[in-house]
Amino acid sequence: MPIIVALDPFDAILTVARHTPMPTLNSYIIISILLTAGSTFYALLTFAKDE
């Protein structure tokens, strides 16, 4: 059975969250900062009109 590798940006975050034994406030802050930065970068790339 072939292994399908998905290019999911949330996959790395979920992997990190799975390896933390107990989610602390620190990990929630880090994940929210990563999501905010990623969303901002994605929005800038999406709405940039360089045509």
C-alpha positions in Angstrom: 0.0 0.0 0.0 1.6 3.3 -1.0 2.2 6.0 1.5 0.5 9.2 0.5 2.4 12.3 1.8 0.1 15.3 2.1 1.5 18.8 2.1 -0.6 19.9 5.0 0.8 22.9 6.9 -1.2 21.8 10.0 0.3 18.4 10.0 3.6 19.6 11.5 1.7 21.5 14.2 -0.4 18.5 15.0 2.7 16.3 15.2 4.3 18.7 17.7 1.1 18.8 19.7 0.9 15.0 19.8 4.4 14.7 21.2 3.8 17.1 24.0 2.7 14.9 26.9 0.3 17.5 28.3 -0.8 20.6 26.5 0.3 23.6 28.5 -0.4 27.2 28.1 3.0 27.6 26.5 2.2 25.2 23.7 -1.2 26.9 23.1 0.6 30.2 22.8 3.2 28.8 20.4 0.6 27.1 18.2 -1.6 30.3 18.1 1.4 32.4 17.1 2.4 29.9 14.4 -1.2 29.9 13.1 -1.4 33.7 13.1 1.9 34.0 11.2 0.9 31.3 8.7 -2.5 32.8 8.1 -1.0 36.3 7.7 1.6 35.0 5.2 -1.1 33.1 3.3 -3.3 36.1 3.2 -0.5 38.3 1.9 0.3 35.8 -0.8 -3.3 35.3 -1.8 -4.3 38.9 -2.0 -1.1 40.3 -3.5 -2.0 41.5 -7.0 1.2 41.5 -9.0 -0.4 41.0 -12.3 
